[in-house]
Amino acid sequence: MKTTRIFSFPFSVLALIAIITPLELLIGQGNIMPNYSRMPDGDINEPYSFQFFLSHATSGYRWAMVDASIPGQHLNIGNTNLQINQTSGEVTAASGRLAGPQGTYRVNISVTPDAGSGNPPVASRTYDFVLKNTVTACPTIREYVLLLDKSGSMHGTKWDILKGCVKAYLPTLNNQMTSSDYLTVMYFNGNSASVKSSKQPFRQPWMSNQTDIENTLFNVSVNLTDLTPLGDGLIDAIADLNTNPVNTIQSIIVFSDGMQTIGPYLKPDEPDRYEIIQTTPAVNLNASPNDKIKIFTIGVGAIPGYTDMLRDLANVDNDYAQADVATSDELNIFFTRTIPASLRYCTPRFLHYRTGELNGEDVEKREAFQVNKFIEKLTIRVIPDENARLSDDWRLYKDGVPITTISPAWDGLSLIYSIDFPLSFDGGNSYVDESGKWEVGLKGLKGGKYEIMAMVEDDYLQTDIALGKPVSSTTSTGGTANSNPAYTGLQYAVNVGDEIRVQASLTFIGNPLTNVQEVEAFLLRPGDDLGDLAAETYVSGKDLNPAEPNTPLGQAKIDSLMRDSAFVAKLKKTIQPSPMSHIGNGIYSTSFTDNKVTGTYRAVVRFRGTLPGAGEFEGWETKCILVDFGEPGDIDLNTAQVFATGADKKGSYRVKFTPTNRFNRKLGPGQVNRIKVQLQPGGPVNIIDNLDGSYTIDRTFGPNENPFIQVNVIDSETPVYSGSLYGLAGRKWFLSAHLGTAFPVSKFDAATYKTGYFAEVDFGRMLSRMFYLEAVGGYYNFGSQKYIIGGSLYAGILPPIGANYKLNLGLGGGYYKPKNEDAEGGLSVRLGIRRSLNANLDACLDGTYFYLPKTERAFATVGLGVKYFF
């Protein structure tokens, strides 16, 4: 007879979570068997019960629970003799309170026959479980909206990639959801969004079959036309979500190239915040209740001018942004990662996501994943290439032993194993422990490629990564530091040349993991700079067919280039590995330098180690970051200015500028939306994209006008240039002459060295819009035939201080020879003001102080000068 028995342990502070392990000993013909359902989390101050099946008579036995914890970590078990009440069938422990720090424990439950009962000898079963001092429940309802861009700019390759990613993604997402979770699929184009699949519970049959997904979401009625109302699409997606999201996780996943060609527009409200304007009232995505919605952005074919918007739209701290111009396989990774990211600190966790090649139709290729204890579910998914010809002779192994009772599902595109634990067989008489090495054996066309991923539901092991530019505090201009409290001092706004720091956090049952054996980061950089490469690559005008009205020609050029496999190959990412070091509190860190290419970078972190009391584990995290073109101070406009005088005596100006960054890479075409030119008087100026990385403005003024002009690139607050139109010419080389007064300051013979005059001739080069190098040769006369001749090399800076004025600060060093004396080295500092006279001339007023340390002499000059730029 099979009898059920209950152990019940009241305890005041700690919660007990019982997990069954594979040890099983028999009592004659009977077993101590667990209830194979997943044990619930314990509640503080409440009794916790777990259930047994005993295939044996219950009389004549004594039960006991004995602490068998891992070394150095033990429970305080108040009563180890747990007696069976033969009348009620219950097992009680009057003083059986369990106490100890949160962690993993092991107890042994044994059955001992009473003396003289004639019963079979002792049998026992070992239980692993977790004690937690807090119980954090994940929200019980999950709502997802897939917001898909079907505007004209998505026509062709972009739409094919979008379809492939959604069809690959939705079955995996559906597998992680329950029928109490909800999905809506929306398109946006024209003037508004449209519902393609209205809100319905997950676990619908069509959500797990590729053909049904194609027929439901991507049938022939899809017409990729019209404009891109990104703001309106988001408004409709928000309206679809529950307006009172109590105990609910809400996620919107936007798949778009980032363009917005019709209102309502997304507009930065203040640094790193977005509003949807032209609505009443404006919709602030970072104000309650919208700030609770997790927005993910998957960008395909997005150029930096739109990628930065996708990045900022995703979340303030960039924790969820996914944007790239890569191929669909990489976008599959980004898309799939939204599952554990949207449910961050709930249960899903990646073990790995990788690619492989088949060994042949008769040679098995095995892919292995290391699984730890205390997980509820293991999902393994194989996505073969369409040419792989995957054989149906697939196999599943646990620690090298075939598991023949589990079959995978085929959704028309991928092979999916979905395994719930505890895993029982033979009517519950045997079972398989989750911890160990799980393998999938595959056969197919030799050399055939596939992607494979594994994910687990894990309540206790938490992994996360953050990446960004190191900063000294959690706030900084130009970007918000990562809001995750585990990561301080990481700013997500990164520019070329900046160090990228990768940090990973690992905790187990809330405790930091400080001694993980292997934590390694990989940084994937674009092979080339998209903007610079597009600027340098010629495209015939006949290939520039904007996919929708208002599409910039620069975007059309890049769209054309992205259809060229040779061009795309130059963007293929390069990989740099780096081990990570523990810096405290379960956080591991490493840094990557030499980041010279603009574009989307991706960091991957692999974890491998042993958990205390939970066995070996592995984990995998990935996140993207946009490395932008540069800060205003690092951008050079490389300006060429053309002036012509007409019969009406007015000046017609054509100013052409080619923004380059500190690595002399061009911003590239299609960036008009990131450039702003304003004249005072005159207001904003129309900008022409020349498609080669250069931009042109045209303006007409009276013969005596020299208007103030301001040019902003990327940063709308800090200008790259602010000064006169004449001064915008940006000539690199210059010659200058200075004349004025020279006078001794100290250690000169006052009887012979008097106030005199000086003359200097300079030759220099502008290194950027503010920095210069200058060689100076000078004659300094102090009367009575006393003079000094010398040469200096200056490094200087020219910050603007008004419409036509700049401050001049230079530091120099050189050699100086007084008459009839030896030459000696000296230092000098120059301070002055420059005023732009026209495109080629500046007037200067400078004062310079010279110091000769060997003789401790000092002298100074004050004078006027003129600089000619060419």
Summary of the structure (lengths in Angstrom):
residues: 870
radius of gyration: 35.7
end to end distance: 102.4
largest distance: 130.2
contacts: 2937
relative contact order: 0.07
helix: 13%
strand: 47%
